[in-house]
Amino acid sequence: MLAGGPRDQARVVALVEETAGALASVRSKGSLLEALAWPREVEERFFADKAERLPKPRYQVPRDLLEAESRALVAAERRVRGDGPVPKLLRNVLGSMQDRNRLLLALGTRAFGQVSAGIYGSSRTRFYDTGLTNLDLAEHLLRRLDTHGWDEAFGTDEPSLDAAGFQAFLAERVAKRKLPIAVRIDETCSAKAIAGARRVRIRPDATFTSWEAEGLYRHEIETHSFSLLNAARHVYPTLLASGGPRSTPTQEGLAVFAELYHRVLAVPRLRRLALRVRTVGMAEDGASFLDVYRFLVKDEGLPPRSAYLDAARVFRGGPPEGGGPFTKDAVYVAGLLHVYAFLQAFVREGFRDETEMLAAGRFALDDVAAVLELRARGLLVRPRYRPKWLREWTTLLPYFAFTSFMDGVDLGPVTRTYRDAIALSVGARAPRR
């Protein structure tokens, strides 16, 4: 039961309405990541220089507009009074939009890295109170993803789809679910694929493995696009549509969980997510773009174009010389852990309706209580577009029912039982033909 009566409901509605209006008045539209992205000509110039000179991106920022918007957002945030979940959510959303503007105003400077670390955290941000950092988690994954013995000889799938093939793959999925999303090949696309609420852009020279294509559908469309489409259906559509940087760990955690649950989070993909945390740490320690690029090519064996794209993710927005990296890539694996912990608590208790609200828009896990209260007050609606893993509750619940038990099992005795077999496996070599 919700506290208060009609007067309390009217107060909450007034707060939400004013906040939604403040968000709607933001005129500096466009994705933060699009503003940070390096255009294709920067990439082509880098390779024309034989990968021996630092890239030279340029940023155009409407400073006066952003500063005016930030002042208006601060004023709107101050007008939100109260200590309950909903007032806290409203202040968080308005504050996250201010964070977005602070990042944009610091583009190209070393201060950008400081702002980024304050918003997203860094490679050394701790996971709850465990003492473990994002980098600790990444290094653990990299160790666990190594293969031993003759299994080292097994390679990974070769790309089977070009850009046109991937476009056809996505278009078929979109049409089957009757989604209002266009799929286009875009010469200006800096990443392999980028999804918005109603458009997916694909880089024309990109190639994709079968697991990668499936994973991108689950990650980009069924998570990122669906959250925006669902946000647009609420009484106040702007409330959960903006999200801002605050929502990034939850959004990316949900997206990577979708890949994991559908068994398309392949070894190369998870290795690259873990390596991104390591390269964020390198950049925080002073490495330049060239240092990180060469590390990915020489030490990790990435193809030059892939190494460029991964290095650019870390240095976009900050100076290529180092000292001010974009730390967003440190949150992917940590976001997965946070989302997995949340799902363990909610799914295994049978809270289907509450769990489905994760797809209602873009917000942080810390704001879940407020989202559920707004749903109870009739200000949010049930998500129409739900990812497959969330729609199929009858298979999701058994998964967490079993894994919740295994989480408490000490595997030390199991490892000791099979230590001889493990030792033989580590030293095994494929027999000669």
Residue pairs with C-beta under 8 A, 6 or more apart in sequence:
2 8
2 373
2 376
2 377
4 11
9 377
12 86
12 377
12 379
13 377
13 379
15 80
15 82
15 86
15 87
15 90
16 86
16 90
16 236
16 239
16 374
16 379
17 236
18 76
18 79
18 80
19 76
19 80
19 90
19 93
19 94
19 236
19 239
20 236
20 237
20 238
20 239
22 72
22 73
22 76
22 94
23 93
23 94
23 97
23 238
23 239
23 241
23 242
24 238
25 69
25 72
26 69
26 73
26 97
26 242
27 65
27 69
28 62
28 65
28 66
28 69
28 101
28 104
31 196
32 100
32 103
32 104
32 245
33 194
34 194
35 59
35 61
35 104
35 107
36 59
36 103
36 107
36 316
36 317
36 326
37 190
37 191
37 316
38 55
38 57
38 190
38 312
38 316
39 57
39 188
39 190
40 187
40 188
40 189
40 190
42 55
42 56
42 57
43 55
43 190
43 308
43 312
45 55
45 56
46 53
46 55
46 308
47 304
47 308
51 290
51 293
51 304
51 308
52 290
53 290
54 288
54 289
54 290
54 320
54 321
55 289
55 312
55 315
55 320
56 320
57 108
57 316
57 320
58 108
59 107
59 108
59 317
61 104
61 105
61 107
63 105
66 101
66 104
66 105
67 101
67 105
69 97
69 101
70 98
70 101
70 102
73 94
73 95
73 97
73 98
73 101
74 98
76 94
77 90
77 91
77 94
77 95
77 98
80 87
80 90
80 91
80 94
81 87
84 370
84 373
85 367
85 369
85 370
85 373
86 370
86 373
86 374
88 367
88 370
89 363
89 367
89 370
89 371
89 374
92 246
92 364
92 366
92 367
93 239
93 240
93 242
93 243
93 244
93 246
93 363
95 244
95 246
96 242
96 243
96 244
96 245
96 246
96 247
97 242
97 244
99 115
99 119
99 244
99 245
99 246
100 244
100 245
102 115
102 119
103 112
103 115
103 116
103 119
103 245
103 317
106 112
106 114
106 115
106 317
107 317
108 317
108 318
108 319
109 318
109 319
109 324
110 318
110 319
110 323
110 324
111 324
112 317
112 318
112 319
112 324
112 326
113 283
113 284
113 318
113 323
113 324
113 325
113 326
113 327
114 324
116 317
116 318
116 324
116 325
116 326
116 327
116 328
117 284
117 327
119 245
119 246
120 245
120 248
120 249
120 327
120 328
120 330
120 331
121 134
121 249
121 327
121 330
121 331
121 334
122 134
122 280
122 281
122 284
122 327
122 330
123 133
123 134
123 135
123 138
123 277
123 278
123 280
123 281
123 284
123 327
123 330
124 133
124 134
124 135
124 281
124 284
125 133
125 134
125 330
125 334
126 132
126 133
127 133
127 134
127 136
127 137
127 334
127 337
134 277
134 330
134 331
134 333
134 334
135 277
135 278
135 281
135 330
137 274
137 277
137 333
137 334
137 337
138 273
138 274
138 275
138 276
138 277
138 278
138 333
139 274
139 278
141 270
141 271
141 273
141 274
141 333
142 271
142 274
142 275
142 278
145 267
145 270
145 271
145 274
147 154
148 425
148 426
148 428
149 425
149 426
149 427
149 428
149 429
150 428
150 429
150 430
153 430
156 209
156 266
156 267
156 268
157 209
157 210
157 211
157 266
158 209
159 207
159 208
159 209
159 212
160 208
160 209
160 210
161 169
161 207
161 208
161 209
161 210
161 213
162 206
162 207
162 208
163 185
163 202
163 203
163 204
163 205
163 206
163 207
164 185
165 208
166 193
166 202
166 206
166 208
166 213
166 216
167 183
167 184
167 185
167 202
169 213
169 217
170 183
170 200
170 202
170 213
170 216
170 217
170 221
171 183
173 217
173 221
174 181
174 183
174 221
179 221
179 225
179 229
179 385
180 198
180 229
181 195
181 197
181 198
181 199
181 200
181 221
181 225
182 198
182 199
182 200
183 199
183 200
183 202
184 199
184 200
184 201
184 202
185 201
185 202
185 203
185 204
186 201
186 202
186 203
186 204
187 204
188 201
189 201
189 202
189 203
189 204
190 203
190 309
190 312
191 203
191 309
192 202
192 203
192 206
192 208
192 216
192 309
193 200
193 201
193 202
193 203
193 206
193 216
193 220
194 200
194 201
194 220
195 201
195 220
195 221
195 224
195 225
196 224
196 225
196 228
197 225
197 228
197 229
197 232
198 225
198 229
200 220
200 221
200 225
205 305
208 216
209 266
211 264
211 266
211 269
212 264
212 266
212 269
214 262
214 264
215 259
215 262
215 264
215 265
215 266
215 269
218 255
218 258
218 259
218 262
218 264
218 387
218 388
219 255
219 256
219 258
219 259
220 255
222 258
222 387
222 388
223 251
223 254
223 255
223 258
223 387
224 251
224 255
225 385
226 359
226 383
226 385
226 386
226 387
227 240
227 243
227 251
227 359
227 360
227 361
227 362
228 241
228 361
228 362
229 384
229 385
230 240
230 359
230 360
230 361
230 383
230 384
230 385
231 237
231 239
231 240
231 241
231 360
231 361
231 362
232 241
233 381
233 383
233 384
234 240
234 360
234 361
234 379
234 380
234 381
235 378
235 379
235 380
235 381
236 379
239 361
240 360
240 361
240 362
240 363
240 371
240 380
241 361
241 362
242 362
243 251
243 361
243 362
243 363
244 362
245 328
246 363
246 364
247 362
247 363
247 364
248 328
248 331
248 335
249 331
249 334
249 335
249 338
249 364
249 365
250 335
250 338
250 339
250 358
250 362
250 363
250 364
250 365
251 335
251 362
252 331
252 332
252 335
252 336
253 331
253 332
253 334
253 335
253 336
253 337
253 338
253 339
253 340
254 335
254 339
254 358
254 359
256 265
256 273
256 332
256 333
256 335
256 336
256 339
257 336
257 339
257 340
257 343
257 389
258 387
258 389
259 265
259 269
260 336
261 389
261 396
261 399
262 388
262 389
272 310
273 329
273 332
273 333
274 333
275 296
275 300
275 310
276 310
276 313
276 314
276 329
276 330
276 332
277 329
277 330
277 332
277 333
279 287
279 292
279 295
279 296
279 310
279 311
279 314
279 329
280 314
280 325
280 327
280 329
280 330
281 330
282 291
282 292
282 295
283 292
283 314
283 315
283 318
283 322
283 325
284 325
284 327
286 322
286 323
287 295
287 322
288 320
288 321
288 322
289 311
289 312
289 315
289 320
289 321
289 322
291 322
292 311
292 314
292 315
293 307
293 308
293 311
296 302
296 306
296 307
296 310
296 311
297 303
297 304
297 307
300 307
302 310
313 326
313 328
313 329
314 325
314 326
314 329
315 322
315 325
315 326
316 326
317 324
317 326
318 324
318 325
318 326
338 365
339 365
342 365
342 368
343 355
343 400
344 400
344 403
344 404
344 407
346 354
346 355
347 355
347 396
347 397
347 400
348 397
348 400
348 401
348 404
350 397
352 393
353 382
354 368
354 372
355 390
356 382
356 383
356 386
356 390
357 368
357 371
357 372
357 375
357 380
357 382
357 383
358 368
358 390
359 383
359 385
359 386
359 387
359 390
360 371
360 375
360 380
360 381
360 382
360 383
361 371
361 380
363 371
371 380
374 380
375 381
375 382
389 396
390 396
415 422
